[in-house]
Amino acid sequence: MIEASDPVDPVAKHLAEGEAALVLVESLLLTLIAKGVLTVDEVVQTVESVTAVKRQIAADSKERALSALAAGLLSRISRSLEAVPQDGSDLL
């Protein structure tokens, strides 16, 4: 485990934080579907809305490449969620 006193490349730390956040949110979404709190369609619609916003930000910002990459990741998450059974079976 990396200790706070260990030197860590700031870029690597930022990437690790982003990856951890992404995995956590995906897991939470799947748990909410499995427990019947949200439907697959509701989650997919939410992710698609966020994707559309991110694509608009990409078109309007200086960080176009980064925003476009994020939008691509969100699109892949949305497609992956579309494959989840509507009742959330097999998730937990």
Jmol script that loads the backbone (N, CA, C; Angstrom):
load data "model"
ATOM      1  N   MET A   1       0.837  -1.177   0.000  1.00  0.00           N
ATOM      2  CA  MET A   1       0.000   0.000   0.000  1.00  0.00           C
ATOM      3  C   MET A   1       0.882   1.240   0.000  1.00  0.00           C
ATOM      4  N   ILE A   2       0.487   2.241  -0.737  1.00  0.00           N
ATOM      5  CA  ILE A   2       1.240   3.481  -0.796  1.00  0.00           C
ATOM      6  C   ILE A   2       0.942   4.295   0.453  1.00  0.00           C
ATOM      7  N   GLU A   3       1.968   4.739   1.096  1.00  0.00           N
ATOM      8  CA  GLU A   3       1.834   5.579   2.287  1.00  0.00           C
ATOM      9  C   GLU A   3       1.846   7.044   1.879  1.00  0.00           C
ATOM     10  N   ALA A   4       1.294   7.886   2.724  1.00  0.00           N
ATOM     11  CA  ALA A   4       1.238   9.318   2.430  1.00  0.00           C
ATOM     12  C   ALA A   4       2.623   9.913   2.219  1.00  0.00           C
ATOM     13  N   SER A   5       3.638   9.341   2.857  1.00  0.00           N
ATOM     14  CA  SER A   5       4.994   9.879   2.730  1.00  0.00           C
ATOM     15  C   SER A   5       5.711   9.407   1.470  1.00  0.00           C
ATOM     16  N   ASP A   6       5.165   8.392   0.766  1.00  0.00           N
ATOM     17  CA  ASP A   6       5.789   7.897  -0.456  1.00  0.00           C
ATOM     18  C   ASP A   6       5.597   8.903  -1.587  1.00  0.00           C
ATOM     19  N   PRO A   7       6.651   9.125  -2.385  1.00  0.00           N
ATOM     20  CA  PRO A   7       6.481  10.029  -3.526  1.00  0.00           C
ATOM     21  C   PRO A   7       5.578   9.391  -4.584  1.00  0.00           C
ATOM     22  N   VAL A   8       4.587  10.140  -5.023  1.00  0.00           N
ATOM     23  CA  VAL A   8       3.660   9.652  -6.045  1.00  0.00           C
ATOM     24  C   VAL A   8       3.563  10.706  -7.131  1.00  0.00           C
ATOM     25  N   ASP A   9       3.691  10.241  -8.359  1.00  0.00           N
ATOM     26  CA  ASP A   9       3.531  11.144  -9.488  1.00  0.00           C
ATOM     27  C   ASP A   9       2.127  11.733  -9.441  1.00  0.00           C
ATOM     28  N   PRO A  10       1.992  13.062  -9.486  1.00  0.00           N
ATOM     29  CA  PRO A  10       0.660  13.678  -9.404  1.00  0.00           C
ATOM     30  C   PRO A  10      -0.294  13.202 -10.501  1.00  0.00           C
ATOM     31  N   VAL A  11       0.219  12.962 -11.684  1.00  0.00           N
ATOM     32  CA  VAL A  11      -0.640  12.489 -12.776  1.00  0.00           C
ATOM     33  C   VAL A  11      -1.153  11.085 -12.468  1.00  0.00           C
ATOM     34  N   ALA A  12      -0.253  10.201 -11.989  1.00  0.00           N
ATOM     35  CA  ALA A  12      -0.661   8.840 -11.634  1.00  0.00           C
ATOM     36  C   ALA A  12      -1.685   8.875 -10.505  1.00  0.00           C
ATOM     37  N   LYS A  13      -1.491   9.750  -9.538  1.00  0.00           N
ATOM     38  CA  LYS A  13      -2.447   9.864  -8.424  1.00  0.00           C
ATOM     39  C   LYS A  13      -3.811  10.305  -8.947  1.00  0.00           C
ATOM     40  N   HIS A  14      -3.804  11.282  -9.832  1.00  0.00           N
ATOM     41  CA  HIS A  14      -5.059  11.779 -10.401  1.00  0.00           C
ATOM     42  C   HIS A  14      -5.774  10.687 -11.194  1.00  0.00           C
ATOM     43  N   LEU A  15      -5.020   9.937 -11.984  1.00  0.00           N
ATOM     44  CA  LEU A  15      -5.608   8.836 -12.752  1.00  0.00           C
ATOM     45  C   LEU A  15      -6.175   7.769 -11.837  1.00  0.00           C
ATOM     46  N   ALA A  16      -5.456   7.443 -10.769  1.00  0.00           N
ATOM     47  CA  ALA A  16      -5.933   6.434  -9.819  1.00  0.00           C
ATOM     48  C   ALA A  16      -7.211   6.896  -9.123  1.00  0.00           C
ATOM     49  N   GLU A  17      -7.275   8.170  -8.767  1.00  0.00           N
ATOM     50  CA  GLU A  17      -8.485   8.709  -8.136  1.00  0.00           C
ATOM     51  C   GLU A  17      -9.674   8.638  -9.088  1.00  0.00           C
ATOM     52  N   GLY A  18      -9.442   8.981 -10.345  1.00  0.00           N
ATOM     53  CA  GLY A  18     -10.509   8.906 -11.345  1.00  0.00           C
ATOM     54  C   GLY A  18     -10.993   7.486 -11.559  1.00  0.00           C
ATOM     55  N   GLU A  19     -10.055   6.547 -11.635  1.00  0.00           N
ATOM     56  CA  GLU A  19     -10.430   5.145 -11.823  1.00  0.00           C
ATOM     57  C   GLU A  19     -11.213   4.623 -10.623  1.00  0.00           C
ATOM     58  N   ALA A  20     -10.764   4.970  -9.418  1.00  0.00           N
ATOM     59  CA  ALA A  20     -11.470   4.525  -8.214  1.00  0.00           C
ATOM     60  C   ALA A  20     -12.889   5.097  -8.178  1.00  0.00           C
ATOM     61  N   ALA A  21     -13.036   6.363  -8.542  1.00  0.00           N
ATOM     62  CA  ALA A  21     -14.361   6.988  -8.552  1.00  0.00           C
ATOM     63  C   ALA A  21     -15.270   6.327  -9.577  1.00  0.00           C
ATOM     64  N   LEU A  22     -14.738   6.035 -10.739  1.00  0.00           N
ATOM     65  CA  LEU A  22     -15.525   5.402 -11.792  1.00  0.00           C
ATOM     66  C   LEU A  22     -16.009   4.018 -11.370  1.00  0.00           C
ATOM     67  N   VAL A  23     -15.117   3.217 -10.822  1.00  0.00           N
ATOM     68  CA  VAL A  23     -15.488   1.868 -10.379  1.00  0.00           C
ATOM     69  C   VAL A  23     -16.518   1.942  -9.253  1.00  0.00           C
ATOM     70  N   LEU A  24     -16.329   2.875  -8.336  1.00  0.00           N
ATOM     71  CA  LEU A  24     -17.273   3.024  -7.230  1.00  0.00           C
ATOM     72  C   LEU A  24     -18.666   3.396  -7.730  1.00  0.00           C
ATOM     73  N   VAL A  25     -18.747   4.365  -8.624  1.00  0.00           N
ATOM     74  CA  VAL A  25     -20.048   4.807  -9.138  1.00  0.00           C
ATOM     75  C   VAL A  25     -20.729   3.697  -9.947  1.00  0.00           C
ATOM     76  N   GLU A  26     -19.967   2.996 -10.777  1.00  0.00           N
ATOM     77  CA  GLU A  26     -20.553   1.873 -11.523  1.00  0.00           C
ATOM     78  C   GLU A  26     -21.118   0.826 -10.561  1.00  0.00           C
ATOM     79  N   SER A  27     -20.387   0.524  -9.516  1.00  0.00           N
ATOM     80  CA  SER A  27     -20.843  -0.463  -8.533  1.00  0.00           C
ATOM     81  C   SER A  27     -22.093   0.010  -7.816  1.00  0.00           C
ATOM     82  N   LEU A  28     -22.126   1.276  -7.459  1.00  0.00           N
ATOM     83  CA  LEU A  28     -23.315   1.823  -6.805  1.00  0.00           C
ATOM     84  C   LEU A  28     -24.533   1.771  -7.721  1.00  0.00           C
ATOM     85  N   LEU A  29     -24.351   2.112  -8.990  1.00  0.00           N
ATOM     86  CA  LEU A  29     -25.466   2.049  -9.936  1.00  0.00           C
ATOM     87  C   LEU A  29     -25.998   0.628 -10.066  1.00  0.00           C
ATOM     88  N   LEU A  30     -25.098  -0.329 -10.181  1.00  0.00           N
ATOM     89  CA  LEU A  30     -25.527  -1.727 -10.289  1.00  0.00           C
ATOM     90  C   LEU A  30     -26.224  -2.200  -9.024  1.00  0.00           C
ATOM     91  N   THR A  31     -25.755  -1.756  -7.869  1.00  0.00           N
ATOM     92  CA  THR A  31     -26.405  -2.121  -6.603  1.00  0.00           C
ATOM     93  C   THR A  31     -27.810  -1.523  -6.527  1.00  0.00           C
ATOM     94  N   LEU A  32     -27.961  -0.271  -6.945  1.00  0.00           N
ATOM     95  CA  LEU A  32     -29.283   0.365  -6.935  1.00  0.00           C
ATOM     96  C   LEU A  32     -30.249  -0.356  -7.872  1.00  0.00           C
ATOM     97  N   ILE A  33     -29.751  -0.823  -9.004  1.00  0.00           N
ATOM     98  CA  ILE A  33     -30.594  -1.605  -9.919  1.00  0.00           C
ATOM     99  C   ILE A  33     -30.962  -2.932  -9.275  1.00  0.00           C
ATOM    100  N   ALA A  34     -29.984  -3.631  -8.727  1.00  0.00           N
ATOM    101  CA  ALA A  34     -30.223  -4.953  -8.140  1.00  0.00           C
ATOM    102  C   ALA A  34     -31.207  -4.894  -6.985  1.00  0.00           C
ATOM    103  N   LYS A  35     -31.184  -3.811  -6.230  1.00  0.00           N
ATOM    104  CA  LYS A  35     -32.082  -3.677  -5.078  1.00  0.00           C
ATOM    105  C   LYS A  35     -33.439  -3.087  -5.460  1.00  0.00           C
ATOM    106  N   GLY A  36     -33.612  -2.770  -6.749  1.00  0.00           N
ATOM    107  CA  GLY A  36     -34.905  -2.265  -7.212  1.00  0.00           C
ATOM    108  C   GLY A  36     -35.141  -0.797  -6.912  1.00  0.00           C
ATOM    109  N   VAL A  37     -34.109  -0.068  -6.517  1.00  0.00           N
ATOM    110  CA  VAL A  37     -34.257   1.358  -6.238  1.00  0.00           C
ATOM    111  C   VAL A  37     -34.403   2.141  -7.542  1.00  0.00           C
ATOM    112  N   LEU A  38     -33.619   1.760  -8.539  1.00  0.00           N
ATOM    113  CA  LEU A  38     -33.692   2.358  -9.864  1.00  0.00           C
ATOM    114  C   LEU A  38     -33.825   1.250 -10.901  1.00  0.00           C
ATOM    115  N   THR A  39     -34.459   1.569 -12.013  1.00  0.00           N
ATOM    116  CA  THR A  39     -34.540   0.597 -13.101  1.00  0.00           C
ATOM    117  C   THR A  39     -33.324   0.763 -14.008  1.00  0.00           C
ATOM    118  N   VAL A  40     -33.075  -0.242 -14.811  1.00  0.00           N
ATOM    119  CA  VAL A  40     -31.987  -0.154 -15.788  1.00  0.00           C
ATOM    120  C   VAL A  40     -32.227   1.041 -16.705  1.00  0.00           C
ATOM    121  N   ASP A  41     -33.461   1.198 -17.160  1.00  0.00           N
ATOM    122  CA  ASP A  41     -33.773   2.312 -18.067  1.00  0.00           C
ATOM    123  C   ASP A  41     -33.499   3.670 -17.420  1.00  0.00           C
ATOM    124  N   GLU A  42     -33.833   3.825 -16.146  1.00  0.00           N
ATOM    125  CA  GLU A  42     -33.572   5.090 -15.442  1.00  0.00           C
ATOM    126  C   GLU A  42     -32.072   5.374 -15.366  1.00  0.00           C
ATOM    127  N   VAL A  43     -31.307   4.352 -15.065  1.00  0.00           N
ATOM    128  CA  VAL A  43     -29.857   4.531 -14.953  1.00  0.00           C
ATOM    129  C   VAL A  43     -29.256   4.827 -16.324  1.00  0.00           C
ATOM    130  N   VAL A  44     -29.675   4.095 -17.338  1.00  0.00           N
ATOM    131  CA  VAL A  44     -29.161   4.337 -18.693  1.00  0.00           C
ATOM    132  C   VAL A  44     -29.513   5.758 -19.133  1.00  0.00           C
ATOM    133  N   GLN A  45     -30.733   6.183 -18.880  1.00  0.00           N
ATOM    134  CA  GLN A  45     -31.150   7.536 -19.257  1.00  0.00           C
ATOM    135  C   GLN A  45     -30.301   8.592 -18.543  1.00  0.00           C
ATOM    136  N   THR A  46     -30.013   8.366 -17.281  1.00  0.00           N
ATOM    137  CA  THR A  46     -29.180   9.293 -16.521  1.00  0.00           C
ATOM    138  C   THR A  46     -27.775   9.363 -17.102  1.00  0.00           C
ATOM    139  N   VAL A  47     -27.187   8.212 -17.370  1.00  0.00           N
ATOM    140  CA  VAL A  47     -25.830   8.182 -17.936  1.00  0.00           C
ATOM    141  C   VAL A  47     -25.822   8.838 -19.316  1.00  0.00           C
ATOM    142  N   GLU A  48     -26.851   8.598 -20.109  1.00  0.00           N
ATOM    143  CA  GLU A  48     -26.923   9.225 -21.435  1.00  0.00           C
ATOM    144  C   GLU A  48     -27.062  10.742 -21.328  1.00  0.00           C
ATOM    145  N   SER A  49     -27.791  11.219 -20.331  1.00  0.00           N
ATOM    146  CA  SER A  49     -27.919  12.662 -20.114  1.00  0.00           C
ATOM    147  C   SER A  49     -26.574  13.276 -19.742  1.00  0.00           C
ATOM    148  N   VAL A  50     -25.857  12.611 -18.861  1.00  0.00           N
ATOM    149  CA  VAL A  50     -24.534  13.089 -18.462  1.00  0.00           C
ATOM    150  C   VAL A  50     -23.589  13.075 -19.667  1.00  0.00           C
ATOM    151  N   THR A  51     -23.695  12.044 -20.489  1.00  0.00           N
ATOM    152  CA  THR A  51     -22.865  11.951 -21.688  1.00  0.00           C
ATOM    153  C   THR A  51     -23.135  13.128 -22.626  1.00  0.00           C
ATOM    154  N   ALA A  52     -24.395  13.453 -22.812  1.00  0.00           N
ATOM    155  CA  ALA A  52     -24.752  14.572 -23.686  1.00  0.00           C
ATOM    156  C   ALA A  52     -24.185  15.889 -23.148  1.00  0.00           C
ATOM    157  N   VAL A  53     -24.273  16.076 -21.844  1.00  0.00           N
ATOM    158  CA  VAL A  53     -23.715  17.285 -21.235  1.00  0.00           C
ATOM    159  C   VAL A  53     -22.203  17.329 -21.436  1.00  0.00           C
ATOM    160  N   LYS A  54     -21.546  16.191 -21.223  1.00  0.00           N
ATOM    161  CA  LYS A  54     -20.092  16.141 -21.375  1.00  0.00           C
ATOM    162  C   LYS A  54     -19.689  16.419 -22.819  1.00  0.00           C
ATOM    163  N   ARG A  55     -20.463  15.913 -23.783  1.00  0.00           N
ATOM    164  CA  ARG A  55     -20.166  16.190 -25.192  1.00  0.00           C
ATOM    165  C   ARG A  55     -20.325  17.691 -25.495  1.00  0.00           C
ATOM    166  N   GLN A  56     -21.322  18.322 -24.891  1.00  0.00           N
ATOM    167  CA  GLN A  56     -21.510  19.758 -25.088  1.00  0.00           C
ATOM    168  C   GLN A  56     -20.354  20.533 -24.478  1.00  0.00           C
ATOM    169  N   ILE A  57     -19.919  20.113 -23.299  1.00  0.00           N
ATOM    170  CA  ILE A  57     -18.765  20.750 -22.656  1.00  0.00           C
ATOM    171  C   ILE A  57     -17.530  20.586 -23.549  1.00  0.00           C
ATOM    172  N   ALA A  58     -17.376  19.404 -24.130  1.00  0.00           N
ATOM    173  CA  ALA A  58     -16.235  19.155 -25.008  1.00  0.00           C
ATOM    174  C   ALA A  58     -16.250  20.105 -26.196  1.00  0.00           C
ATOM    175  N   ALA A  59     -17.420  20.361 -26.718  1.00  0.00           N
ATOM    176  CA  ALA A  59     -17.529  21.238 -27.885  1.00  0.00           C
ATOM    177  C   ALA A  59     -17.258  22.699 -27.527  1.00  0.00           C
ATOM    178  N   ASP A  60     -17.521  23.063 -26.277  1.00  0.00           N
ATOM    179  CA  ASP A  60     -17.431  24.460 -25.867  1.00  0.00           C
ATOM    180  C   ASP A  60     -16.185  24.819 -25.057  1.00  0.00           C
ATOM    181  N   SER A  61     -15.325  23.856 -24.763  1.00  0.00           N
ATOM    182  CA  SER A  61     -14.238  24.135 -23.830  1.00  0.00           C
ATOM    183  C   SER A  61     -12.861  23.977 -24.435  1.00  0.00           C
ATOM    184  N   LYS A  62     -11.871  24.415 -23.657  1.00  0.00           N
ATOM    185  CA  LYS A  62     -10.470  24.247 -24.042  1.00  0.00           C
ATOM    186  C   LYS A  62     -10.013  22.818 -23.810  1.00  0.00           C
ATOM    187  N   GLU A  63     -10.719  22.102 -22.969  1.00  0.00           N
ATOM    188  CA  GLU A  63     -10.366  20.724 -22.625  1.00  0.00           C
ATOM    189  C   GLU A  63     -11.137  19.733 -23.501  1.00  0.00           C
ATOM    190  N   ARG A  64     -11.175  19.986 -24.786  1.00  0.00           N
ATOM    191  CA  ARG A  64     -11.969  19.165 -25.700  1.00  0.00           C
ATOM    192  C   ARG A  64     -11.573  17.699 -25.678  1.00  0.00           C
ATOM    193  N   ALA A  65     -10.287  17.425 -25.733  1.00  0.00           N
ATOM    194  CA  ALA A  65      -9.832  16.030 -25.799  1.00  0.00           C
ATOM    195  C   ALA A  65     -10.205  15.280 -24.531  1.00  0.00           C
ATOM    196  N   LEU A  66      -9.992  15.897 -23.386  1.00  0.00           N
ATOM    197  CA  LEU A  66     -10.311  15.255 -22.115  1.00  0.00           C
ATOM    198  C   LEU A  66     -11.817  15.021 -21.985  1.00  0.00           C
ATOM    199  N   SER A  67     -12.600  16.026 -22.329  1.00  0.00           N
ATOM    200  CA  SER A  67     -14.055  15.880 -22.253  1.00  0.00           C
ATOM    201  C   SER A  67     -14.568  14.846 -23.240  1.00  0.00           C
ATOM    202  N   ALA A  68     -13.969  14.786 -24.415  1.00  0.00           N
ATOM    203  CA  ALA A  68     -14.379  13.788 -25.407  1.00  0.00           C
ATOM    204  C   ALA A  68     -14.056  12.378 -24.910  1.00  0.00           C
ATOM    205  N   LEU A  69     -12.905  12.208 -24.278  1.00  0.00           N
ATOM    206  CA  LEU A  69     -12.569  10.898 -23.700  1.00  0.00           C
ATOM    207  C   LEU A  69     -13.562  10.515 -22.609  1.00  0.00           C
ATOM    208  N   ALA A  70     -13.902  11.463 -21.756  1.00  0.00           N
ATOM    209  CA  ALA A  70     -14.865  11.193 -20.690  1.00  0.00           C
ATOM    210  C   ALA A  70     -16.223  10.812 -21.274  1.00  0.00           C
ATOM    211  N   ALA A  71     -16.650  11.509 -22.309  1.00  0.00           N
ATOM    212  CA  ALA A  71     -17.924  11.192 -22.953  1.00  0.00           C
ATOM    213  C   ALA A  71     -17.887   9.794 -23.545  1.00  0.00           C
ATOM    214  N   GLY A  72     -16.760   9.407 -24.110  1.00  0.00           N
ATOM    215  CA  GLY A  72     -16.625   8.055 -24.648  1.00  0.00           C
ATOM    216  C   GLY A  72     -16.732   7.000 -23.566  1.00  0.00           C
ATOM    217  N   LEU A  73     -16.103   7.252 -22.426  1.00  0.00           N
ATOM    218  CA  LEU A  73     -16.212   6.315 -21.301  1.00  0.00           C
ATOM    219  C   LEU A  73     -17.658   6.203 -20.827  1.00  0.00           C
ATOM    220  N   LEU A  74     -18.334   7.321 -20.737  1.00  0.00           N
ATOM    221  CA  LEU A  74     -19.731   7.310 -20.315  1.00  0.00           C
ATOM    222  C   LEU A  74     -20.601   6.533 -21.303  1.00  0.00           C
ATOM    223  N   SER A  75     -20.325   6.682 -22.586  1.00  0.00           N
ATOM    224  CA  SER A  75     -21.084   5.931 -23.597  1.00  0.00           C
ATOM    225  C   SER A  75     -20.889   4.433 -23.421  1.00  0.00           C
ATOM    226  N   ARG A  76     -19.662   4.026 -23.135  1.00  0.00           N
ATOM    227  CA  ARG A  76     -19.399   2.598 -22.916  1.00  0.00           C
ATOM    228  C   ARG A  76     -20.123   2.091 -21.675  1.00  0.00           C
ATOM    229  N   ILE A  77     -20.166   2.894 -20.627  1.00  0.00           N
ATOM    230  CA  ILE A  77     -20.895   2.507 -19.421  1.00  0.00           C
ATOM    231  C   ILE A  77     -22.374   2.351 -19.742  1.00  0.00           C
ATOM    232  N   SER A  78     -22.921   3.280 -20.491  1.00  0.00           N
ATOM    233  CA  SER A  78     -24.334   3.214 -20.869  1.00  0.00           C
ATOM    234  C   SER A  78     -24.638   1.943 -21.654  1.00  0.00           C
ATOM    235  N   ARG A  79     -23.792   1.624 -22.634  1.00  0.00           N
ATOM    236  CA  ARG A  79     -24.008   0.401 -23.426  1.00  0.00           C
ATOM    237  C   ARG A  79     -23.894  -0.837 -22.549  1.00  0.00           C
ATOM    238  N   SER A  80     -22.972  -0.826 -21.623  1.00  0.00           N
ATOM    239  CA  SER A  80     -22.804  -1.956 -20.710  1.00  0.00           C
ATOM    240  C   SER A  80     -24.043  -2.124 -19.832  1.00  0.00           C
ATOM    241  N   LEU A  81     -24.576  -1.021 -19.349  1.00  0.00           N
ATOM    242  CA  LEU A  81     -25.768  -1.079 -18.500  1.00  0.00           C
ATOM    243  C   LEU A  81     -26.979  -1.573 -19.275  1.00  0.00           C
ATOM    244  N   GLU A  82     -27.050  -1.270 -20.554  1.00  0.00           N
ATOM    245  CA  GLU A  82     -28.174  -1.732 -21.370  1.00  0.00           C
ATOM    246  C   GLU A  82     -28.236  -3.257 -21.438  1.00  0.00           C
ATOM    247  N   ALA A  83     -27.119  -3.910 -21.175  1.00  0.00           N
ATOM    248  CA  ALA A  83     -27.082  -5.378 -21.207  1.00  0.00           C
ATOM    249  C   ALA A  83     -27.540  -6.002 -19.892  1.00  0.00           C
ATOM    250  N   VAL A  84     -27.736  -5.180 -18.875  1.00  0.00           N
ATOM    251  CA  VAL A  84     -28.170  -5.693 -17.568  1.00  0.00           C
ATOM    252  C   VAL A  84     -29.642  -6.083 -17.656  1.00  0.00           C
ATOM    253  N   PRO A  85     -30.006  -7.235 -17.111  1.00  0.00           N
ATOM    254  CA  PRO A  85     -31.429  -7.623 -17.105  1.00  0.00           C
ATOM    255  C   PRO A  85     -32.271  -6.550 -16.413  1.00  0.00           C
ATOM    256  N   GLN A  86     -33.455  -6.295 -16.936  1.00  0.00           N
ATOM    257  CA  GLN A  86     -34.309  -5.238 -16.391  1.00  0.00           C
ATOM    258  C   GLN A  86     -34.616  -5.421 -14.899  1.00  0.00           C
ATOM    259  N   ASP A  87     -34.675  -6.668 -14.449  1.00  0.00           N
ATOM    260  CA  ASP A  87     -34.980  -6.902 -13.034  1.00  0.00           C
ATOM    261  C   ASP A  87     -33.731  -6.890 -12.156  1.00  0.00           C
ATOM    262  N   GLY A  88     -32.571  -6.653 -12.774  1.00  0.00           N
ATOM    263  CA  GLY A  88     -31.337  -6.609 -12.006  1.00  0.00           C
ATOM    264  C   GLY A  88     -30.842  -7.945 -11.533  1.00  0.00           C
ATOM    265  N   SER A  89     -31.443  -9.015 -12.054  1.00  0.00           N
ATOM    266  CA  SER A  89     -31.014 -10.350 -11.616  1.00  0.00           C
ATOM    267  C   SER A  89     -29.563 -10.576 -12.015  1.00  0.00           C
ATOM    268  N   ASP A  90     -28.922 -11.428 -11.289  1.00  0.00           N
ATOM    269  CA  ASP A  90     -27.513 -11.787 -11.522  1.00  0.00           C
ATOM    270  C   ASP A  90     -26.543 -10.676 -11.160  1.00  0.00           C
ATOM    271  N   LEU A  91     -26.996  -9.631 -10.480  1.00  0.00           N
ATOM    272  CA  LEU A  91     -26.085  -8.562 -10.111  1.00  0.00           C
ATOM    273  C   LEU A  91     -25.505  -8.730  -8.712  1.00  0.00           C
ATOM    274  N   LEU A  92     -26.301  -9.259  -7.823  1.00  0.00           N
ATOM    275  CA  LEU A  92     -25.807  -9.425  -6.447  1.00  0.00           C
ATOM    276  C   LEU A  92     -25.723 -10.881  -6.079  1.00  0.00           C
TER     277      LEU A  92
END
end "model"
wireframe off; spacefill off
backbone 0.3
color backbone group
